[in-house]
Amino acid sequence: MERAPCLLLLLLPLMLVSAATPEPCELDDDDIRCVCNFSGPQPNWSSALQCTVAIEVEIHGGGRRLEQFLKHDNINADPRQFADMAKALRLRRLTVGGAQVPALLLVGLLRVLGYSRLKELTLEDLEITGTISSPPLEATGLALSTLRLRNVSWATRGAWLAELQQWLKPGLKVLNIAQAHSLAFSCEQVRAFPALTTLDLSDNPGLGERGLIAALCPHKFPALQNLALRNAGMETPNGVCAALAAAGVQPQSLDLSHNSLRPTAHAGASGCVWPRALNSLSLSFAGLEQVPKGLPAELRMLDLSGNRLNRAPRPDELPKVGNLTLDGNPFLVAGASRLQEDSTNSGVVPACACSPLAVGMSGTLALLQGVRGFP
């Protein structure tokens, strides 16, 4: 019976060492999510093996250069020998970030993942060195539904999308590109995205309306329904309209929030015909002091929240709209403050204490009634 305490005393130093040097990869108790952070001085890359049972995997390279993996003998092996193993993986969502990756290594990863059941791929904070080669005839391609790219630089600059697209099956539905180093695509090399319904180019403040025309390769996005351009350097709704017309896209939803928008276009700018399918437009947090001119004639949803409107928009300033949002504008906040001050001075406690949000909602409803003629 005395041996147990002695054994614990002997194991205690080992336990303390293990606690001080945690594994770079952690798998949750349900085998759903596995996160690896290889930022340590001597990362144990084999720790990632425990992630093979997870559905969602995140691998962060700690800013390392990964050329060392090109020395492995199996880098040029036929990936078909790994097909059965890749198909058996539960992996559905993969994030790879924080590293300098040779193009040859990325190609090897894409070839193996082509046999897997991966649906969502995120690449972030990566530098891709070298040119992505064309896939061989026997390559299956990734059957992704969602591809997200954030702060990824490519050696081939504007040709990177066409090169990466070769490794994807045509069923991609969502494409998100943020903090891009180049969005001036080689449109003649880019194939159409026949199933893409959502394109998000947010968080590219240097894009601008001219850059948008270069990024929206004409007739490459025939199924596009949702276009997000938050914090993308847009200047006027009319300029965005012209870019959409030049690209021939027909989105149903357009998000221009968090841009510093001007209410009017440049002097002499001609009017623009908005896409017929457009029914939802967000102009929230755009610094607007008045409703921009040249908006679509009719919308299902218009979001003007978080702007600098000092008065309620007149009906003639607005399109015909089914759902108008004005929360967070000064004229509503000021109205709520006056209402609270009047109640306090009169000594009368209102039956319902109205928050600025509640007043904003009631003000929006009242404005809608005025616009649409509701009884």
Secondary structure as UniProt FT lines:
FT   HELIX           3..20
FT   STRAND          25..27
FT   TURN            29..30
FT   STRAND          33..37
FT   HELIX           45..53
FT   STRAND          56..65
FT   HELIX           67..71
FT   HELIX           73..76
FT   HELIX           79..82
FT   HELIX           83..88
FT   STRAND          93..102
FT   HELIX           103..113
FT   TURN            114..115
FT   STRAND          120..129
FT   TURN            137..138
FT   STRAND          146..154
FT   TURN            155..156
FT   HELIX           157..159
FT   HELIX           160..165
FT   TURN            166..167
FT   TURN            170..171
FT   STRAND          174..178
FT   TURN            187..189
FT   TURN            194..195
FT   STRAND          198..200
FT   TURN            205..206
FT   HELIX           208..215
FT   TURN            218..219
FT   TURN            222..223
FT   STRAND          226..228
FT   TURN            230..231
FT   HELIX           237..247
FT   STRAND          253..255
FT   TURN            257..258
FT   TURN            267..268
FT   TURN            276..277
FT   STRAND          280..282
FT   TURN            284..285
FT   STRAND          298..303
FT   TURN            305..306
FT   HELIX           315..317
FT   STRAND          320..325
FT   TURN            327..328
FT   HELIX           330..346
FT   HELIX           356..372
//
